[in-house]
Every structure is written in C-alpha cells, then in structure tokens.
Amino acid sequence: MYGSWSLLNPFLPLYFQNIGFSNIQIGLLMTIGPIVSLLANPFWGYWSDRSQNTRLILLIMLSGNFVASQLYFQMGTFATVLSFMLLFFFFQTSLNPLTNSLILQAIRGTSYSFGTYRLWGSLGFAVMVLAASPLIAWAGVENLGYLYGFFVLVALMIGVRLPKAKRSGPSRRISGKGMLQLALQPTFAVFLVLSALLSIPNYMNMSFISVYITDLGGSEVSVGWSWFLAAIIEVPIFVMLDRYLRTTARTMFGLMVLVSGLFVLRWLLMALSTEPIHIILIQLLHSVTFGVTFYTSTQLCNYLVPEQYRTSGQAIYGLVWMGGGGIVGGLLGGWLFETHGPSMLYLSGVFMSIAGMAGFGGLWLRYRRLGEDAPEEVQAE
C-alpha cells in the first residue's frame, strides 16, 4: 500500500505539470484529497467502529481506490481530472488512519509493537520510489496510472488475508455529536490544532518539492532519490521508538517539542537551497521529523481517546493532519510558489513550526508541573 503511495506523492505533481497544468492548478488538485478527507475520514471511521470489522472497510476502500484511479488517469482536462479525483480521494484518504487502527487492534495483548509493523510501510515506500523513478523516466510520467493501479491490486489481494482484529472494549456506535465531543476534549483539541501547524508546511513541501527539484534542473531520478532518503531512515526510527519511547503524556509531548524544532531547521534549510543535491540531502530530515511525528501522534491519539472510539480518534486526527493541514498547505503553497517563489513558501513553514513548538512546549510544561499522566475522559455518544 505504501509502495503505491510512493508513486503518487513524488510524481503526481510532475504528471499534472506534464499535461499542462499550472502551479496553482496543481496546488488545487493536491488539495482535493484533504478537502474530501473532511467527509471521508469520519465516514469510514464511523463505519469501521459500527461494523467492528476494519478489514472489510479497508478492502472496500482499496477496491474503490483502484477503480477511481484508473478513471482520472485517463482524463486530460482540468475539470474532468478534478471530478474523478474527488471520487478517488474519498476511497484513499482514510487508508492510513484505518490501517493504523487495525495494527493497534491486532497487536493488543501481544508482545508486538506498532513500529514493528509500520516500518514496513516506510520500507515499501522507500524501495518502490527508488525503483520506480528510473522506470518512470524511461516510460514517461504519462504512464504513471498503470503502475499505480498494479500495486493497488497487489495490496488488495494481500489485504484479504488481514486479521479482522478484536477489541477488548465494548462495541459502541459513535454519532456525529460523539465525533464532535471527541474533537473538543480539551487536551486532544489543543493537540489537533498544534498538529495542524506542523501539517501545513509538510503538505506544502509534499505538493511542490518535486516541482522545486525539476525547476532547479533535477530529473525524475533526482526526485526518486529525494523521496527515498526521506523514507528509508524511518525504518530505524520506528525501531528505536518501539524500544525506547515511554508512552506517557510528558514524554510524548516533550518529544513533539524536539521534533517541532527539527521542522524549523528543515524548512529554513529548504528556503536556502540552490541546487537539487541540497534538497535531496535535506530530505534526510524528513525521516526524523515525519517519522517521529507520525509515530508519536498515533500513540497520543490512542492514549487520549477511549478505547471503543479509537478508530474514530485516528480518523479525526487524520482529518486534521491531512484535511485541515492539507487544504491550507495545498492552496497556500500553490499561491506562494506561483507568486513569491519556493523560498517564501518554506519561510512560512519556519514560522508555523515555531508556533507549534511553543504550543507543544506549553503542554509539556503543564504535565511536568502537575505530574499527571491520565488523559481527560470523554463520553462520546
């Protein structure tokens, strides 16, 4: 599944550029996913909690993902591509949080840890983006859709063998009001806002780093190497976090302070880059910044939300990270890149990451001062 995503994030902007779309149009198309996720994440999270069968929901989403992707890759006008991408992202955007939820459900009560499984996603992404980049350079980025469809089919066939997973908590249905109650739980709500501040520049980078590299004279192979280095070190990062991270509020919020500071350094270096090799090397920081953020935030969602609503909690986090952050990141990034250039785009990310670091610092100080490590409970309906 992550191998198929390695064909979208790095090369989809180049595909759109190849068929004649402007940077603003590319930014808008890359924003479609986050917009759709505002509906898709709570929708699929609700049905997963209601059915108590995350595997079935994932198989339905992968099937719809395959059909919709093959439709929009055949379109050539902006309006038709936009229309079919709405359908595609409805089935695609919630795959990540639901997969995380399935892992956490399946390993409950066992000796296995989350990172042991999630590191295979990073490995699949890294290996496939490196292997696919020379193939795409040879066959042409216009054939991207066929390669993507192949890997989704493989993921779908393997997905049939996934465990249904069991939950130790009672089966509960969550309503729209209950979803709102979860999102407004005080500590969880602040965590979501701060996550959005880190997400916006991350999505600006994801949407335009490939265009940035090619504008500086890089090739599809250069793009592939930049994303390979961004993902491959996530594997040891997850292993280390599995082994050493204490899943207490103080420890996890303290780690978010440190990773926010690394985001500040990363975006500052990107703003100063003048050669493709600079960007490729800076992407090494992605493995640490995104890897630590993803792992720790997933654990924080699991920590702050009652067990019977954790799929919905993961969906809400996905809605904020990809939805709110992605919408602002795609639209703001497209406008900044088109009108002020990439340096201003990344400088805006510096300031947002500083704000996120300050906010997580406040949460860390709160838990350190009070000495409490129990999340505030919420009774969702």
Phi, psi and omega in degrees: 000313178292330175298322177293323178294333179294344176271341182271301187302313181284324194252345180297318175300323178291325176298314179295320177297323181294327180267010168100015181275148179279170179297323178293318177296319177298316178300321179294316180295323178288346178272343182303317179303306178301323178296312181295328182297336177301327175266317189292317184299308177294328180297307182288327176296320178298312183289331176292315178294321182290317182281340186056032181218079182297327180300314181299317180296320179297320180294321176297318182293319179295322179295313178295325178300315181297311183298312183294323181295320181290338176285310187285336176289347178268353183272153183236347180257155183300316184296317182288321176299315179301316183296312183284336176290333174301315179292317181302310184288338174300323179269347188259323193292333183266001180300320183294304181296325179290325175295318176301316181297319180296319178300310183297324177292316187292329185266357180300130179081006178247178179272359183278158181236160185302313184297332179302326179268318185294334180297335178291333174294314178297320179295316178297319179297310185297312183295317184288323181292326179287320180288326185280332187299314176292330177294318179292321177298326180280313184277339182100138182294343179293344179262015183303321185299322181293319179294319179298313181301322180300314183288329176294320177298318178298315179299321180296317180294320178291326183298337178299333183269003179294151176288150176291327180078147180239153178241138180277340179277168180291151178285122182226142174265138182249132181267175176299323177296321179295321176300319179294320178299319177299313184294333183264000174302126196311302183294319179297320181295316178296318177302319180294318180296315180294324177297322178297323179296327176280330184289322186302305178294331177296319179285329174299317179295314181300323184286330191233001180296324180294319177294320178301315181296314181292326176296330178274003177103006180281165181250181175300326178294321176298319177299315179300316180295323180296320179282330176297310180295331179292331188255328192294325182281351173300330183300304176294333178298314180295322178297316180295318180294321176303320187278322191246341185287125172272122186274059172251157184301314182298316181294314184291319177291325175297321178294325178294329175297313182296317183289330175296322176297323176292326174299319178302311179298317183298312183290328177295317178296321178297322180295333183266359185290144179229353181225151177304324181296328177299313182294318180302316181288322179296331180298343174302329179292338180298321181302322181279310186295306181288320181300311180293318180298313181299310183296310184293319180294322177299318179291323178295320176300315180296330183280321189272346186249137176305147190304316186289352180243016188289329174297318177294324177297317176297322179294320178295317177298317177298324178297317181287313184295309182270324183288285182298310180296320182290322179298308180295319181296317180293313182290312180295319179297317179299318180292315181295318181295320183287321188260330185237351178091167185295329181298316179293325177302312184283332176294325176296326176294327177300313184291322178294322179291326175298317178297318178297319179298319179296318180294315178295328175298321177296318178295320179298316179296323180298311181290327178292320182289316184279338181067022180257143181230016179257127179291152176291130183278150177223135178260097181280148181254000000 
